[in-house]
Amino acid sequence: MIETRESDYARRLYYLGQHTASRPQGLVCSCLYMNAEAGYLKAKKLLETKFSQKHKVAMAYVGKVTNSPAIKAEDAQQV
């Protein structure tokens, strides 16, 4: 979301620092000494590596699909 609103790497890094707390914020702060582009990209990579939970998101979608009611032929739109 930050990338769609802000093109400047320094501001992106600033926003990451402002909108994180605790351990994630510590990771972002560790990248502030780098140049803006390298720091932002490194912070983003560290956050993704340490805190990404893609498997949980995938399992939630699988659960949603398998626990949804079956689609019936009469559910299709008539064109």
N, C-alpha and C positions, 0 to 999 in steps of 0.2 A: 504494500500500500504506500509506503514511503517513496518508493521508486517512481510510482505513477504521479506523485504530487511534487516531487523535488528532483531536479536534475543535478544540483550541486552536491558533490560528494561530502564536503565539509558539513553541510546542513543535514544530509542523510545521517551521518555519523552522530551529529548533535541530537537529532530526533531519536535515534536508537538509545542514546544515553539517557534522554529525558523520559522515555517511555518504557524503561526497564527498571528493575529494582533487584536488590540482593545479588545473588550469584550471576544472573545474566548481565546486570549492570557492571559488575566487576570485570566480566569478559570484555564488554564494550570499552570500558575505561582503559583496559590494557592495550587497546589499539589506538588511543588518542595521540601517542607519541609519533606515529607513522604519518606519512603524507596522507591527505584526506582520502584519496581514491583507494590506496592500499589499505588504509585503516578501516574504511567502511567495508570493503570486500572481505577482509580478514575477520572483522567483527561478525558480519553476516554468516560467514562460514563456520565460525566458532559456535555461534548461537544455534545454527542448524545441526551441527554435529552433536552438541551437548544436550540440546533440549527438544529436538525434533521427535515426534512420536507418530511417524507415518503409519506404522503398523496398527496403532489404535484407531486412527482415522479410517484406514482400510477395513478393519474389522467392524467398525460402526456401520459403514455402508453395506457390508455383507449381511450384517444382522438386519438392517432395514429392509433389504431386498428379500431375504429369506423369511422374515416375519410379516411381510405385507400380504394383504389378501391377494388371491390369484386373479389374474386379468382374464376376463371372460370375453367371448366374441361379441356380445352385445354391448360391451364397454367401448367399442371402437366408434369413432365419430362417423356419422352418415354424411357422405359428400354428395 
